[in-house]
Structure formats: structure tokens, C-alpha cells
Amino acid sequence: MPQSSAPTRTRRPGLVPDLPADGQAAVRGGVWGNYVDQLNIFLPVTALAPALAAIAGPHATATTAAIIVMATLIGRPLGAMIFGRVSDRIGRTATTKVAIAGTATCTLAIALTPTHEWLGAATIGLIIAFRFLGGIFLAGEYTSAIPLAMEWSTPRRRGLVSGRIMSMAPWAQATIAFVTVGQLAVFGAAAYASWGWRLSFLAGAGASVGMLIYYSRRVADAPLYHRNKAVAAGVTGPKPGLRSVMFGRWAGQFWQVFGLMSGLWIATNMVVIGVTQRLPSLGLDARQVPLVMGVASVAQALVMARTGHLSTLTGRRRFFIVGGLVAAIGGPLVFLGIVTIGTFAAALVGVALLQVLTVTQYGPVGAYINERFPTSIRATAYGTAYSLSIVLPALYPFYLPPLQAQFGPDAPVLVLIALGGLLVAGCGALGPRLSPADIDADLETVAARQEVARG
């Protein structure tokens, strides 16, 4: 018989090409699920800002926007504690699906919330409540999905996968920024404030529904999780939980990671949220601000996608020490240059450089935290360390304005950026080396090695 002349379709290798289909799906789900998560997290930072007066009333201020963001950040530790334990007990995939469904519902509720003209002050109260509930579900998603992706990943590619997952946060920021710029240009400021902003929230809810369908059809828990669950079923006595993570057997590595993450969150609040609110005072208009933040997010994402694998080559500890010191020294200098020059061009270049220097250290975080804890409490430890460290940095709307009133608008920000970098460097130095030889095994083995080393 004559052979068909139709071209043969070659399967494009995935991020971890030696994995079976379930593993490939889990890694892709970790990457794109985090992108959708971050869309929902950062929508209020950029998408609500041009419409804040219509939504919250003519007396709305930057503090109002910060409180909306803060409601999400404070909800996330609670969600991590709840869903982390559920994930460790019943499975990563099932927990992820419940969390995604909750996220979609909360985001859709915001899109349908009446404006201040209809409900008065109750509008902003509803949005804050929905953002708080949304924060709980958002935390549940990454608390389960990222450990799942790490448990499937091969050892030398965990840093690479982590970098791709974590880089989805700035890609989501860039998406929201550029979409907001486009909507303002197409609809105009009045129409955007009236109804245009709702389209972004509807899209965020729809993206979450898409991820729910994907996880339901394609993703399964890793063999590592199933093996550990089978072993745990035969062990009598109390099961490890949040108390043993924070105050018992694993407290040392938990608080070390907590300190490192606190430094990253302090830097993030200053160079992402804080800079967004500072740029209008430098003369940038409602279209220029999201454009600057969008360009900066793209630069941050491109670098962050590579820092995860870089940490595998250098060792995790060395990466955090060097990266933290670069952030502590370079970050304040770049920020000072931005506010001193005060032009659109300086902001466009400077904010991008600022974010690259200060927050691309997130790249290895997904791998690093999951390598520190055993499978039985991995989701609980990962989600709680990642999320609980948000709380104190998230309270900056309360402690930063008094400091600025006393020392000027920029000096406290410079100090906080430096503090964030020093926390990353100092707490990174307290952690294990985690060189390629140290991580050349599955997560359970790597975590066990560290327990033996602690003796």
C-alpha cells in the first residue's frame, strides 16, 4: 500500500519531557494555574485603580485601594492553613479543584457588584469581603497545585519548573496592565470607570473555570504522594499537622523560610504596589502608570523564569545570599534615581530594573520550600510559610504613612527595600546549601537528608 503523504505530528517536549502524561499535565497546571491565580490576585492593584471613584465613591483614596489588596493578602494565610491540611490528607488534585471553584465564584461576585451610586458605602464593603474570601481560596489553589507540580518534577528540573511557575506572577501583572491600558484607550476613562473594569474580572473568573475543567480532566496526584499516603496509613498515633510545622519538629526550617519570604513580601509591596501608587505623583497619567508597570512586569518575568534554574546551578543558599544583597544595595539606589529624575522615561526603565533587582529571587521559592518538608506535611508547610509571611508586610498602609509623614515620602521606602533584601540574604544563609548533589533525589528523600543533617 502507498504510504500517506500527510506530515507526521511531532509531540513537542514539555518543561519536564521525561514525565508521563499525568506528570506533564500537573506541571503545566502548576504553571498556568499560578498565572490564573495571580490574575485574580493582582486585578485590584491595576484594574480597579482607574475606576475607584465610581466603585467606592468620590472620596476614595489610595488607602482604599490598599485595603482591598490587603484583604486578599490577609485571607491567604487562613486559606493556606485550611487547604494545606486538606491537601496533605485527601490529595493535591481534589483540593486544587475545590479552591479553583471558590476563586472563580468570588471573582465573578466582584464583577457583578453594584457601584457606589447604587449601594453607597456597602459597595466597598462587599468588594473587601469578596476579596478576603477570594484570598482564602486563592491560597488553597497554590498551596496544593505547586507541591503537586514539584512532586512530579524530576530533581534537576525542580528549580526550572519553580522559576516558570513563579514567573507567572509578573506575567499576570503585565497582562492586567496592558489590558487596562487598552481598555482605557478604547472605552475612555468614563466608560471604563462605569463598566469596563468588570470585563477584566469576568475574564479572571472565566480563566479559573477553564483551569477547573483542566484539572478535572487531565491532572492526577504524583506517585510520591500515593506512596507516602500508603505508608502513613499504617502508622499509628497522632498525625503531623500545623502545630508540628510551626512549633514542633519542623519549626526551625519553617521560621527560617518565613523570614526569607517576609523579606520578599516587603520588597514586593514596595516595588510593585507602592511604586504603582507613587508614579502619579511624579506626573505620570492614568495610561502611563499601567504601561510602566506592564513593561516592568515583563522584564521581571523574563528574569524570574531563569532564576529558578540558576539556583540549582549555584546552590539555593548561595543564590539567596547574593540575590538578597543585590536587592538590599541596588534596589534603594534605583528607586532613588526614579523619584529624583521623575520623568516617564526614567520610570519606564527604572521600575523594570528595580523589579529585576529586588523580586526575581522568587524564582526558586516553589522548589526551595517544598524541598524543606516531607510529603506528609508539605502542602501545610509550603502554603503557611508562603502565605503567613504576607501579613506583616501587608499592613504597610498603616505603618508606612506615619513614617512618610515623619521622614518624607521616599526615605522609609528606601529603608524597607533594603530591609527586604537583607532578610532574604540573612535567612537564606541560615538554610541548607541544597546544591545539585543535595537535591538529586525525590522530595521525600531530600527532606529526609536535611533531618539527618540536623541530627
C-alpha angles and dihedrals in degrees: 000000000000115000119245115258092212112121117254113244112232116211109237110232115246130227088277101028098182094063126101119250093270091053093047089051092050092051092048089047090053091052100043094033089058089049090055091043092054092047088059092044097050101038093097093049095063112002097053097043098081090046099042096108092054093044101042102021136264093291094059114129139189086269089062090056091047092052090053089053092043091055089062094045093051093047091055099071090052090050092048092053093048100041094036092064091044091050093050091050107037104020144279099256098050091048092048091054093052091048094048091051091052092048092052091050095051094046091049090050090057091049089056098043113122117241129253089267090067105033106018115205091353089075095067090042091056093047091050090049093049091048091051092051090043090054090056092053094040090056090050090057099053092035088064106025098051096050086047092055091045092049090055096044122097114246102254092045098050091092091048092050091045091053092051092048095048093045088065089078095067091038088057091048090051092049093052092045095051093042090051091050090050094048092049090051094048102037102027126232096283097050092043091053091047101048113330095090090061091067091067092052091047089052091049091052091047092051090053091052088052091053090048090056091047094052091045093054107030116022131081135172118271123258088243090063093047092049092051092047090053091051092046091052090065095049117095126209133049118336119236113259146157094307093056090048096051103029108012140042097347099032094111096060092037095059092041089056090042090057093048092049091047088059092051093048092049090052092045094053091050100043099036111027097022094047091049089057093043099052097074089060088059090060100265115143131223093275098043095053097060090041091056092046091046093053091046091051092053091051091047092049095050092053097039092054087063102039092073092062091039088061089056090055095046099033121257096260095052091046094056094044094052094039093049093051092048089052093047093052105028099038098063092044093053093045090051090052092052096053094039096053092037099189131129091244092051090049093047093055099028100052090049091052091044093056093045091053098044114032109025086091085086088081098092096033096098091054097036099055094042090051090057099061137051123250095255092067102014099114092044092050096041096047096042096046091045095046108030089057087063095068105076094040089048091060091070093113086070103042102030100060094055089049091049091049089054101039105020132266098288111032095073090048091053091051093048093050089052091047091052092053093047091051090053092049096043098044091041088057089056092057130082122278095244095190121174090273091050095053098040093115140058119293095259092055093046092051091048091051090056092051090052091048091052087053 
